[in-house]
């Protein structure tokens, strides 16, 4: 079974169309498991049962919730509870997620939070419930408590990259850019090849640089450029990476090099010395070519239509207003 709280920072979730198609298979998948589910002892010794089957039911549970089919989601939950027991921590997390999904108002979410507090008083290291509690605090718009809870969670599980990413987003929502950047740096120590995290760190550095004094902003832009480059190196058709690299290199070209602006320049250590103006301009041309290639290719991929349109529109708009430095 997958972690019921994996949706905290899932950047590879299927499109809504794929989710809906999978949810529509609920009757077939549930009926296939029903004859074993009614006889738990038989299911334990049956060669037909595999944990992949129950993993599929769990994924079906998520899809049903996302598509609004609460009835089928509850049937999935019943089968998982019958097989693994109501005291199973992951099942408890799924039950909590279901109750949150069907909650109709703030008092209902408060009831979920009280239930989680009770469960954690009995078992403070119930990780699925800890994550669900943080999700409820976010839903109730209590960011300070959610941040405190995440910090406590990471003290217990410091190697959870998703939790570090969640903490970064909470910090950023409160205008705490330095803490958000630090949190993503911690996430990259755990998942160094996560191109989406590299790009997100580039975005936060870019945002922070945009509001910093001139003598600091240029250094931040160079750091941002490095992370966007790394995200593209790891995923060669990652639109957000190309978009960010186009944006940050255009800003750097507009600012000029530190040699061009000695009054604004801050001493930079040799190992962190910035690239030449020619290198930045070549990176800018490379990034724009990459964006243009993605824009021309993606509309032909029907599987991307449903969730890529916003990104494509933003990319087209950026390309249209960027000057040509090549």
VOGU-3710 file (C-alpha; in Angstrom, 3 decimals, decimal comma):
1> xxxxxxxxxx> 0,000/0,000/0,000  1,211/3,483/-0,813  1,546/6,249/1,738  -1,924/7,797/2,185  -0,346/11,197/2,602  1,761/11,046/-0,540  -0,417/13,713/-2,126  1,278/16,317/0,132  3,672/17,222/-2,639  2,955/14,939/-5,545
11> xxxxxxxxxx> 4,224/16,552/-8,710  3,601/13,520/-10,891  -0,123/13,054/-10,283  -2,152/11,831/-13,274  -4,328/14,207/-15,239  -7,938/14,661/-14,213  -9,067/12,806/-17,336  -6,923/9,777/-16,461  -8,148/9,951/-12,868  -11,770/9,989/-13,991
21> xxxxxxxxxx> -11,255/7,046/-16,355  -9,635/5,024/-13,581  -12,427/5,895/-11,120  -15,002/4,662/-13,630  -13,436/1,205/-13,381  -14,391/1,009/-9,699  -17,224/-1,569/-10,097  -14,995/-3,991/-12,044  -11,997/-3,701/-9,709  -14,072/-3,905/-6,537
31> xxxxxxxxxx> -16,073/-6,893/-7,742  -12,866/-8,718/-8,598  -11,734/-8,443/-4,987  -15,098/-8,897/-3,327  -15,137/-12,722/-3,196  -11,798/-12,788/-1,371  -12,648/-9,832/0,830  -15,645/-11,629/2,286  -13,336/-14,416/3,500  -10,208/-12,814/4,987
41> xxxxxxxxxx> -8,618/-16,154/5,924  -9,051/-17,414/2,394  -7,494/-14,230/1,027  -4,441/-14,730/3,208  -3,668/-18,175/1,805  -4,933/-17,653/-1,719  -2,272/-17,584/-4,416  -4,488/-15,197/-6,361  -4,031/-12,378/-3,884  -1,139/-9,959/-4,290
51> xxxxxxxxxx> -0,376/-6,720/-2,551  -0,423/-5,069/-5,969  -4,168/-5,778/-6,022  -4,659/-3,829/-2,825  -2,300/-1,116/-4,051  -4,625/-0,740/-7,042  -7,606/-0,477/-4,704  -5,834/2,241/-2,747  -5,090/4,178/-5,920  -8,703/3,663/-6,945
61> xxxxxxxxxx> -9,717/5,121/-3,576  -7,744/8,304/-4,342  -9,173/8,517/-7,862  -12,741/8,108/-6,617  -12,269/10,884/-4,068  -10,767/13,195/-6,691  -13,631/12,527/-9,092  -16,304/13,009/-6,420  -17,389/9,357/-6,250  -17,516/9,180/-2,452
71> xxxxxxxxxx> -19,617/6,008/-2,481  -17,042/4,000/-4,439  -14,232/5,498/-2,326  -15,970/4,195/0,794  -16,277/0,732/-0,784  -12,530/0,775/-1,476  -11,901/1,795/2,119  -14,157/-1,021/3,375  -12,157/-3,611/1,438  -8,836/-2,277/2,685
81> xxxxxxxxxx> -10,147/-2,194/6,252  -11,427/-5,759/5,967  -8,071/-6,966/4,700  -5,655/-4,994/6,886  -7,772/-4,074/9,917  -8,997/-0,751/11,246  -5,923/-0,413/13,490  -3,554/-0,401/10,517  -1,907/3,047/10,437  -2,258/3,459/6,704
91> xxxxxxxxxx> -5,903/2,464/6,809  -6,399/4,999/9,585  -4,816/7,639/7,356  -7,111/6,714/4,477  -10,147/6,890/6,728  -9,058/10,337/7,854  -8,611/11,448/4,258  -12,103/10,183/3,411  -13,659/12,010/6,369  -11,889/15,219/5,354
101> xxxxxxxxxx> -13,112/14,834/1,778  -16,756/14,480/2,807  -16,571/17,216/5,465  -19,063/19,895/4,501  -17,949/22,740/6,735  -15,338/24,027/9,133  -16,857/22,337/12,228  -16,576/18,990/10,418  -12,889/19,621/9,754  -12,428/20,666/13,375
111> xxxxxxxxxx> -13,937/17,299/14,345  -11,363/15,563/12,128  -8,605/17,541/13,842  -9,867/16,543/17,303  -9,965/12,913/16,214  -6,370/13,127/15,008  -5,295/14,696/18,290  -6,922/11,806/20,148  -5,238/9,191/17,956  -1,866/10,882/18,378
121> xxxxxxxxxx> -2,300/10,969/22,145  -2,448/7,176/21,943  0,366/6,845/19,390  2,469/10,003/18,853  4,441/8,387/15,990  1,483/7,483/13,780  2,974/9,049/10,658  -0,090/8,930/8,366  -2,186/10,637/11,037  0,547/13,215/11,668
131> xxxxxxxxxx> 0,481/14,109/7,972  -3,290/14,221/7,829  -3,337/16,534/10,842  -1,004/18,928/9,022  -3,263/18,814/5,952  -6,296/19,694/8,085  -4,459/22,606/9,691  -3,747/23,931/6,198  -7,389/23,472/5,195  -8,440/25,403/8,292
141> xxxxxxxxxx> -6,026/28,206/7,318  -3,803/27,823/10,364  -0,352/28,131/8,763  1,543/28,847/11,973  0,268/25,644/13,587  0,864/23,702/10,362  4,479/24,948/10,251  5,037/24,017/13,906  3,540/20,565/13,298  5,706/20,015/10,230
151> xxxxxxxxxx> 8,828/21,004/12,143  7,933/18,482/14,848  7,272/15,857/12,163  10,647/16,491/10,511  12,420/16,185/13,840  11,100/12,631/13,916  11,476/11,915/10,176  14,167/14,245/8,793  14,472/12,267/5,535  10,944/12,988/4,248
161> xxxxxxxxxx> 11,542/15,133/1,147  7,823/15,737/0,613  7,489/17,163/4,106  10,415/19,537/3,497  8,736/20,699/0,277  5,452/21,203/2,106  7,255/23,221/4,765  8,853/25,348/2,054  5,455/26,171/0,547  4,059/27,105/3,950
171> xxxxxxxxxx> 7,035/29,359/4,699  6,726/31,000/1,267  3,013/31,622/1,813  3,947/33,585/4,933  6,613/35,636/3,174  9,499/33,769/4,825  11,646/33,289/1,726  14,909/32,447/3,477  13,269/29,641/5,453  11,503/28,374/2,335
181> xxxxxxxxxx> 14,773/28,267/0,390  16,502/26,439/3,248  13,682/23,851/3,342  14,003/23,103/-0,372  17,776/22,804/-0,016  17,146/20,168/2,650  14,728/18,377/0,300  17,410/18,273/-2,402  19,857/16,631/-0,015  17,356/13,768/0,174
191> xxxxxxxxxx> 16,238/13,789/-3,475  19,150/15,321/-5,443  17,770/14,240/-8,830  14,283/15,725/-8,372  14,216/18,174/-11,284  10,941/19,708/-10,112  12,467/20,618/-6,744  15,496/22,180/-8,474  13,136/24,290/-10,593  11,017/25,274/-7,592
201> xxxxxxxxxx> 14,133/26,348/-5,706  15,116/28,390/-8,758  11,691/30,041/-8,650  11,967/30,924/-4,961  15,467/32,337/-5,455  14,187/34,395/-8,382  11,271/35,751/-6,336  13,588/36,568/-3,434  16,102/38,280/-5,731  13,359/40,402/-7,299
211> xxxxxxxxxx> 12,629/41,992/-3,925  16,240/42,291/-2,726  18,586/45,290/-2,886  20,561/45,523/-6,157  23,834/44,407/-4,570  22,177/41,166/-3,408  19,708/40,495/-6,188  22,297/39,723/-8,879  23,866/36,980/-6,781  20,398/35,503/-6,178
221> xxxxxxxxxx> 19,650/35,551/-9,903  22,865/33,650/-10,645  21,930/31,014/-8,070  18,443/30,803/-9,531  19,915/30,288/-13,006  22,063/27,416/-11,740  19,061/25,549/-10,338  17,018/26,026/-13,501  19,940/24,691/-15,528  20,151/21,653/-13,280
231> xxxxxxxxxx> 16,421/20,968/-13,594  16,750/20,965/-17,393  19,825/18,772/-17,214  17,816/16,214/-15,252  14,657/16,505/-17,403  15,324/17,733/-20,913  11,719/18,678/-21,750  10,737/20,257/-18,437  8,756/23,364/-19,376  9,020/25,074/-15,978
241> xxxxxxxxxx> 12,803/24,730/-16,097  13,038/26,331/-19,554  10,519/29,007/-18,569  12,501/29,931/-15,460  15,830/29,907/-17,287  14,415/32,208/-19,988  13,120/34,616/-17,355  16,204/34,763/-15,158  18,732/35,049/-17,988  16,692/37,847/-19,547
251> xxxxxxxxxx> 16,782/39,715/-16,231  20,540/39,175/-15,902  21,142/40,464/-19,419  19,027/43,500/-18,622  21,024/44,175/-15,467  24,382/43,739/-17,157  27,369/42,004/-15,564  28,836/43,120/-12,217  31,729/44,669/-14,159  29,230/46,855/-15,993
261> xxxxxxxxxx> 27,731/48,047/-12,669  30,613/48,343/-10,187  28,564/50,442/-7,763  25,943/47,708/-7,435  28,363/44,808/-7,387  29,131/42,865/-4,232  32,440/40,949/-3,991  31,850/37,371/-5,120  34,171/34,515/-4,095  36,190/32,992/-6,950
271> xxxxxxxxxx> 34,354/29,655/-6,709  31,029/31,469/-7,081  32,130/33,827/-9,810  29,337/34,531/-12,319  29,430/33,375/-15,941  30,324/35,809/-18,666  27,730/37,941/-20,405  28,211/35,828/-23,527  27,427/32,646/-21,570  24,254/34,162/-20,112
281> xxxxxxxxxx> 23,118/35,284/-23,569  23,757/31,828/-25,007  21,816/30,244/-22,151  18,984/32,668/-22,833  18,882/31,680/-26,508  19,042/27,992/-25,548  16,175/28,379/-23,080  13,960/30,167/-25,600  14,639/27,503/-28,223  13,700/24,865/-25,674
291> xxxxxxxxxx> 10,456/26,653/-24,851  9,596/27,029/-28,513  10,231/23,331/-29,122  7,949/22,362/-26,239  5,244/24,775/-27,426  5,313/23,248/-30,906  5,394/19,645/-29,671  2,926/19,526/-26,805  -0,274/20,417/-28,688  0,277/17,247/-30,747
301> xxxxxxxxxx> 0,264/15,105/-27,577  -3,434/14,665/-26,723  -2,603/13,219/-23,287  -1,167/16,605/-22,269  -3,985/18,824/-23,478  -5,996/18,771/-20,297  -3,297/19,854/-17,828  -0,712/21,651/-20,013  -2,769/24,468/-21,484  -2,038/26,968/-18,703
311> xxxxxxxxxx> 1,707/26,324/-18,921  1,677/26,567/-22,708  -0,213/29,862/-22,674  2,245/31,320/-20,141  5,224/30,086/-22,184  3,849/31,608/-25,407  3,251/34,923/-23,648  6,794/34,955/-22,262  8,359/34,193/-25,640  6,302/36,927/-27,311
321> xxxxxx> 7,559/39,663/-24,971  11,211/38,587/-24,651  13,755/40,572/-26,720  16,117/38,610/-28,940  19,651/38,595/-27,490  21,082/36,053/-29,908
//
